[in-house]
Amino acid sequence: MPLQPHEERVLAERAELADKCVKLEAFIVSDAFKAVDILDRDLLEEQHNAMIIYLAILDRRIERFAPQSI
């Protein structure tokens, strides 16, 4: 059974978010991150945490797709 249009969108959204998470995490562990203002560093780390939660929610939604869809 092919994916429904909304399922395709969720998969695309998950892929984009995962890519952004990887890039933000790479920045957070870089030396350049240490040069950022402390408040901005805190906000970026908070943003990363929220993105990880969002990613987990998308994963749970994807798990609920019909098994033959993915």
Residue pairs with C-beta under 8 A, 6 or more apart in sequence:
1 66
1 68
1 69
2 69
3 11
3 65
3 69
3 70
4 69
7 62
7 65
7 69
7 70
10 58
10 61
10 62
11 62
11 70
13 58
14 55
14 58
14 59
14 62
17 51
17 54
17 55
17 58
18 55
20 51
21 48
21 51
21 52
21 55
24 44
24 47
24 48
24 51
25 48
27 33
27 44
28 41
28 44
28 45
28 48
33 41
33 44
36 44
62 70
